[in-house]
Amino acid sequence: MKERILIANRGEIALRIMEACKDLGIEYVVVYTKEDQDSLHVKLAEKKYRISDYRDMNDLLAVADEVKCTAIHPGYGFLSENYRFARRVVKRERSLIFIGPSWEAIRDLGNKLFLKKLAKNLGIPVIPGTTEPIYNEIEAELKAEELYENLNSQGINNPSLLIKPVAGGGGMGIAEVKDLEELRPTFRKIRAYAKRLFGDEGIIIEAKIPLLQHVEVQILGSKHGEYVHFGTRNCTIQSLSKQKRIEIAPGFNYESKYTFNFKEVEQNIINYSLKLAKYLNYDNAGTWEWLITPEGKYYLMEVNTRIQVENEISAKISFVKNKQINLIKEQIRIAFGEKLGYSQKDIKFKGTSIELRLVAEDTKRGFHPLSGTITKFRWTPQSWLTVRTHVPQDKPYTIPTQFDPNLALAIICGNNFEEAKKKSLEFLNDVIIEGYTPKGEKLITNIEFLKEKINELYKFIET
């Protein structure tokens, strides 16, 4: 049977999957909701089906059956890290291929406590803190006191702790505690919040890393036990809610001086990431996220069991047998059972790549997301620039209020960091996004914020 992929996502990632399918000669079908009917991914697709919601498993699978798809690509967000969906896709009577890792890997790595315990057992550094859910405030106080003593013994003075729900994510329901007197009332507050929002009042306590960089490792594994990495990315520039806004590959500035041996740290976090991937027989693209301190300490934070928004900056600097890689194409090939056809020694890295996320948001008001209509969206094409967007340039576009107001990704390449940074500023000074809000006011984007923060790339920031 000829392969046919259902693209279970929207916007720019749907467009990139469509492009990968075309390059591979594979048929595809897109889905869309009423709010997305003007999106480019809908306009450019030959076969498209309207659904009620990108999170509706029944709708997605009904379309897949209707058009006889053989596989589903979930992209990122929505159902991409929902192990129940991945399990249902592969175990139903008319089974499909899930273009991502196994559902077991999604389940296990998506559980932060499981990940932390497993990493510790494998000797992988994790953020100091509890590894079991806490439900009792007396136990919480004892654990916090123990953690304070541990941190002080390591020479960490005046440490803060984070009280976090076991369930949930995205920075929701996290509170900082600076001394034991604050512990019990804060614990009760977060426990009640977690029960109300997530249905699970379990709490974990972790040390707060006061100054850090956020560095991630791009891993690729196959169903044949092959494993490679495509280097590191630095994703330290984020919004207040920890949403990434600027990313750069490689994750360390090779032209700068650190107080520690950054090449050794980079190799260590790559090796540890591969060690965990191999232990779990991880069989697709995945990202291992690390926190790095100014002293060169490193802690595994989480694993994203999907393709990342920023995957293309890794692809832009990665060459397999002198040919630039495409990680989405690799995802698809691996899911269909192909071997990689290369090993780590065949991968070479060259240059620097930066990704800028253009978003309709008011960065001076807590990154408040904005809706409205875009009337003009223009930039000057350049050999070093790739713009990924679902926003049409030939007619007005209304930003759907149901989704994050991400407008475009700008991927800039340079021979080195300074060149990539200079070209990024050139793009930001050139690009035009004009429009108005539902109240008729001028539509605001984060372009000025990106201009300001481009100079803080590779710097350690306070959390």
Residue pairs with C-beta under 8 A, 6 or more apart in sequence:
1 68
1 70
2 27
2 70
3 26
3 27
3 70
3 71
3 336
4 26
4 27
4 28
4 29
4 67
4 68
4 69
4 70
4 71
5 17
5 21
5 26
5 27
5 28
5 29
5 69
5 70
5 71
5 72
5 73
5 99
5 332
6 28
6 29
6 31
6 60
6 63
6 64
6 67
6 69
6 71
6 72
6 73
6 96
7 14
7 17
7 18
7 21
7 28
7 29
7 30
7 31
7 41
7 73
7 75
8 31
8 54
8 60
8 72
8 73
8 74
8 75
8 78
8 79
9 17
9 54
9 73
9 74
9 75
9 76
9 77
9 78
9 80
10 32
10 33
10 36
10 39
10 41
10 54
10 75
10 390
10 403
11 36
11 39
11 41
11 390
11 403
11 406
12 41
12 388
12 389
12 390
12 406
12 408
12 409
13 75
13 76
13 307
13 309
14 30
14 41
14 75
14 390
15 40
15 41
15 44
15 388
15 390
16 312
16 328
16 388
17 28
17 73
17 75
17 328
18 28
18 30
18 41
18 44
18 45
19 328
20 326
20 328
20 329
20 331
20 332
21 27
21 28
21 332
23 326
23 329
24 329
24 332
24 333
26 332
27 47
28 45
28 47
29 45
29 47
29 48
29 49
29 63
29 64
29 67
29 69
30 41
30 42
30 45
30 47
30 48
30 49
31 48
31 49
31 50
31 51
31 54
31 59
31 60
31 63
32 39
32 41
32 42
32 48
32 49
32 50
32 51
33 50
33 51
33 52
33 53
33 54
33 402
34 50
35 400
35 401
35 402
35 403
36 42
36 400
37 50
38 392
38 395
38 397
38 398
39 390
40 389
40 390
40 391
40 392
41 390
42 48
43 392
47 67
49 63
49 66
49 67
51 59
51 60
51 63
52 59
53 59
54 60
54 78
54 79
55 78
55 79
57 79
57 85
57 88
60 72
60 79
61 88
61 89
61 92
61 96
63 69
64 72
64 96
65 94
69 96
70 96
70 97
71 96
71 97
71 98
71 99
71 332
71 335
71 336
72 89
72 96
72 97
72 98
72 99
73 99
73 100
73 331
73 332
74 80
74 85
74 86
74 98
74 99
74 100
74 306
75 306
75 307
76 306
76 307
76 308
76 309
79 85
80 100
80 305
80 306
80 307
81 106
81 110
81 304
81 305
81 306
82 106
83 103
83 104
83 106
83 107
83 110
84 103
86 98
86 100
86 102
86 103
86 106
87 103
87 107
89 95
89 96
89 97
89 98
90 96
90 97
90 98
90 103
97 335
97 336
98 335
99 284
99 331
99 332
99 335
100 106
100 284
100 285
100 305
100 306
100 307
100 331
100 335
101 221
101 282
101 283
101 284
101 286
101 305
102 281
102 283
104 280
105 280
105 281
105 282
105 283
105 286
105 305
106 305
108 114
108 115
108 118
108 280
109 115
109 280
109 286
109 303
109 305
110 305
112 166
112 204
112 302
113 131
113 132
113 133
113 166
113 204
115 300
115 302
115 303
116 126
116 127
116 129
116 131
117 131
118 276
118 279
119 125
119 126
119 276
119 300
120 126
120 131
122 275
122 276
122 279
124 272
124 275
124 276
124 300
125 272
125 297
125 298
125 299
125 300
126 299
126 300
127 206
127 207
127 209
127 291
127 299
127 300
127 301
128 147
128 150
128 151
128 206
128 207
128 299
129 147
129 161
129 162
129 204
129 205
129 206
129 207
130 143
130 147
130 204
130 205
130 206
131 204
133 166
133 200
133 202
133 203
133 204
134 140
134 143
134 187
134 202
134 203
134 204
134 205
135 191
135 201
135 202
135 203
137 183
137 184
137 187
137 188
137 191
140 163
140 183
140 184
140 187
140 203
140 205
141 180
141 183
141 184
141 187
143 205
144 161
144 177
144 180
144 183
144 205
145 180
147 161
147 205
147 207
148 159
148 161
148 180
151 159
151 207
152 159
156 207
158 178
159 207
159 208
159 210
160 176
160 177
160 178
160 207
160 208
160 210
161 176
161 177
161 183
161 205
161 206
161 207
161 208
162 174
162 175
162 176
162 177
162 205
162 206
162 207
162 208
163 174
163 175
163 176
163 177
163 183
163 186
163 187
163 190
163 203
163 205
164 173
164 174
164 190
164 203
164 204
164 205
164 206
165 172
165 173
165 174
165 190
165 193
165 194
165 197
165 198
165 200
165 202
165 203
165 204
166 194
166 200
166 202
166 203
166 204
167 194
167 198
167 199
167 200
167 202
168 194
168 197
168 198
170 241
170 242
171 241
171 242
172 197
173 190
173 193
173 194
173 197
173 198
174 190
175 186
175 189
175 190
176 208
177 183
177 186
187 203
190 203
191 201
191 203
192 201
194 200
194 201
194 202
194 203
195 201
208 463
209 291
209 293
209 299
209 463
210 462
210 463
211 293
211 294
211 460
211 461
211 462
211 463
212 236
212 291
212 292
212 293
212 460
212 461
212 463
213 234
213 236
213 251
213 291
213 292
213 458
213 459
213 460
213 461
214 234
214 235
214 236
214 238
214 289
214 290
214 291
214 292
214 301
215 232
215 233
215 234
215 235
215 236
215 251
215 252
215 266
215 269
215 289
215 290
215 291
215 292
215 298
216 232
216 233
216 235
216 251
216 287
216 288
216 289
216 290
216 308
217 229
217 231
217 232
217 251
217 269
217 270
217 273
217 287
217 288
217 290
218 229
218 230
218 231
218 232
218 233
218 285
218 287
218 308
218 311
218 314
218 327
219 227
219 228
219 229
219 230
219 273
219 274
219 277
219 282
219 285
219 286
219 287
219 288
220 227
220 228
220 229
220 230
220 284
220 285
220 286
220 327
220 330
220 334
220 340
221 227
221 277
221 278
221 281
221 282
221 283
221 284
221 286
221 334
222 283
222 334
222 338
222 339
222 340
223 283
223 334
223 337
224 339
224 340
225 278
225 281
226 339
226 340
226 343
227 274
227 277
227 278
227 282
228 340
228 342
228 343
228 344
228 347
229 270
229 273
229 274
229 344
230 314
230 315
230 318
230 325
230 327
230 347
231 249
231 250
231 251
231 270
231 314
231 317
231 318
231 349
232 249
232 250
232 251
232 252
232 266
232 269
232 270
233 247
233 248
233 249
233 250
233 251
233 310
233 313
233 314
234 247
234 248
234 249
234 250
234 251
234 252
234 457
234 458
235 244
235 246
235 247
235 289
235 310
236 456
236 457
236 458
236 459
236 460
236 461
237 244
237 245
237 246
237 247
237 453
237 456
237 457
238 244
238 245
239 245
239 361
239 363
239 367
240 366
240 367
241 367
243 367
243 404
244 309
244 310
244 357
245 356
245 357
245 359
245 446
245 449
245 450
245 453
246 354
246 355
246 356
246 357
246 450
246 453
246 454
246 457
247 310
247 313
247 354
247 355
248 313
248 352
248 353
248 354
248 355
248 417
248 420
248 457
248 458
249 310
249 313
249 314
249 316
249 317
249 352
249 353
250 266
250 317
250 349
250 352
251 266
252 258
252 262
252 263
252 265
252 266
252 458
253 417
253 457
253 458
254 417
255 416
255 417
255 418
256 458
258 296
259 294
259 295
259 296
260 295
260 296
261 296
262 296
265 292
265 296
265 298
268 298
269 288
269 290
269 292
269 298
269 300
272 288
272 300
273 288
273 300
276 282
276 288
276 300
276 303
277 286
277 288
283 334
284 305
284 331
284 334
284 335
285 306
285 307
285 311
285 327
285 330
285 331
285 334
286 303
286 304
286 305
286 306
287 303
287 304
287 308
288 300
288 303
289 300
289 301
289 302
289 303
289 304
290 298
290 299
290 300
290 301
291 298
291 299
291 301
292 298
293 460
294 460
307 327
307 328
307 331
309 355
309 357
309 409
310 355
311 327
311 328
312 327
312 353
312 355
312 386
312 388
312 409
312 411
313 353
313 354
313 355
313 411
314 327
314 353
315 324
315 325
315 326
315 327
316 324
316 351
316 353
316 386
316 411
316 413
317 349
317 350
317 351
317 352
317 353
317 413
318 324
318 325
318 347
318 348
318 349
319 325
319 347
319 348
319 349
319 350
320 342
320 346
320 347
321 342
321 346
322 348
325 347
330 340
334 340
351 413
351 414
351 415
351 416
351 420
352 413
352 414
352 415
352 416
352 417
352 419
352 420
353 411
353 412
353 413
353 414
353 420
354 411
354 412
354 414
354 420
354 421
354 424
354 454
354 457
355 409
355 410
355 411
355 412
356 409
356 410
356 412
356 424
356 427
356 428
356 450
357 406
357 408
357 409
357 446
357 450
358 389
358 406
358 407
358 408
358 409
358 410
358 431
358 433
358 445
358 446
358 447
358 450
359 369
359 404
359 405
359 406
359 407
359 445
359 446
360 369
360 370
360 371
360 372
360 374
360 399
360 405
360 407
360 435
360 443
360 444
360 445
361 367
361 368
361 369
361 370
361 405
361 444
361 445
361 446
362 368
362 370
362 444
363 446
363 448
363 449
367 446
369 404
369 405
370 399
370 405
370 437
370 443
370 444
371 398
371 399
371 400
371 401
371 405
371 437
371 438
372 398
372 399
372 435
372 436
372 437
372 438
372 443
373 396
373 397
373 398
373 399
373 435
373 436
373 443
374 391
374 396
374 397
374 398
374 399
374 407
374 433
374 434
374 435
374 443
375 396
375 434
375 435
375 436
376 432
376 433
376 434
376 435
377 389
377 391
377 393
377 397
377 407
377 408
377 432
377 433
377 434
378 393
378 431
378 432
379 385
379 387
379 410
379 427
379 430
379 431
379 432
380 430
382 423
382 426
382 427
384 412
384 413
384 414
384 423
385 410
385 411
385 412
385 413
385 423
385 427
386 410
386 411
387 408
387 409
387 410
387 411
388 408
388 409
388 410
388 411
389 407
389 408
389 409
391 397
391 407
391 408
396 435
399 405
399 407
407 433
407 445
410 424
410 427
410 431
412 420
412 423
412 424
412 427
413 420
413 423
414 420
414 421
414 422
414 423
417 457
417 458
421 454
421 455
421 457
424 454
425 451
425 454
428 447
428 450
428 451
428 454
429 451
431 447
433 443
433 445
433 447
434 443
435 442
435 443
436 442
436 443
437 443
